[in-house]
Amino acid sequence: MSPDKEDEIIARIEAGEMLTAIAKSLGVDRANFNKWLNADKLRSARAHEARVSASAAWDELAEQGITDARCLI
């Protein structure tokens, strides 16, 4: 896979797209996608950091939703 395609995949992970959806869009199953992600230490580390970043963003969004909901009570 080209470096540009790898960067695109990492960006999709960081944007919060589910790994299953990314794998499906690439025409591979989730298990093979995970094997590819983890086959290279740098790529694996980049994917991990992207997932951490995405989870932090989703966590913040959830906290804001809870705060907003409290204001409605």
C-alpha positions in Angstrom: 0.0 0.0 0.0 1.3 3.5 -0.8 2.4 5.9 1.9 -0.4 8.3 0.8 -3.0 5.5 1.2 -1.6 4.6 4.6 -1.8 8.3 5.7 -5.4 8.4 4.5 -6.3 5.3 6.5 -4.6 6.8 9.6 -6.5 10.1 9.1 -9.8 8.1 8.9 -9.0 6.3 12.1 -8.2 9.6 13.8 -11.5 11.1 12.5 -13.2 8.3 14.5 -14.2 6.0 11.6 -14.7 2.4 12.8 -12.0 0.0 11.8 -14.6 -2.4 10.4 -15.9 0.2 8.1 -12.5 1.2 6.9 -11.6 -2.5 6.2 -14.9 -3.0 4.4 -14.3 0.0 2.2 -10.9 -1.4 1.3 -12.5 -4.8 0.4 -10.8 -6.7 3.2 -12.1 -8.3 6.4 -11.3 -6.8 9.8 -8.9 -9.6 10.8 -6.7 -9.0 7.7 -6.9 -5.3 8.2 -5.7 -5.7 11.8 -2.9 -7.9 10.6 -1.8 -5.3 8.1 -2.0 -2.5 10.7 0.1 -4.4 13.1 2.6 -5.8 10.6 4.7 -2.7 10.8 5.7 -1.2 14.2 5.5 2.4 13.0 2.2 1.9 11.3 0.8 0.1 14.3 2.0 3.0 16.6 0.5 5.6 14.3 -2.8 3.7 14.3 -2.8 3.4 18.1 -2.2 7.1 18.5 -5.0 7.9 16.0 -7.4 5.7 18.0 -6.3 7.4 21.3 -6.9 10.8 19.7 -10.3 9.7 18.3 -11.4 8.3 21.6 -10.5 11.5 23.4 -12.6 13.5 21.0 -15.5 11.1 21.4 -15.1 11.3 25.1 -15.2 15.1 25.1 -18.3 15.0 22.8 -20.1 12.6 25.2 -19.2 14.8 28.2 -20.6 17.8 26.4 -23.8 15.9 25.6 -24.2 15.1 29.2 -23.7 18.7 30.2 -26.1 19.9 27.7 -28.7 17.3 28.8 -28.4 18.5 32.4 -29.3 22.0 31.3 -32.6 20.7 29.9 -33.7 19.2 33.2 
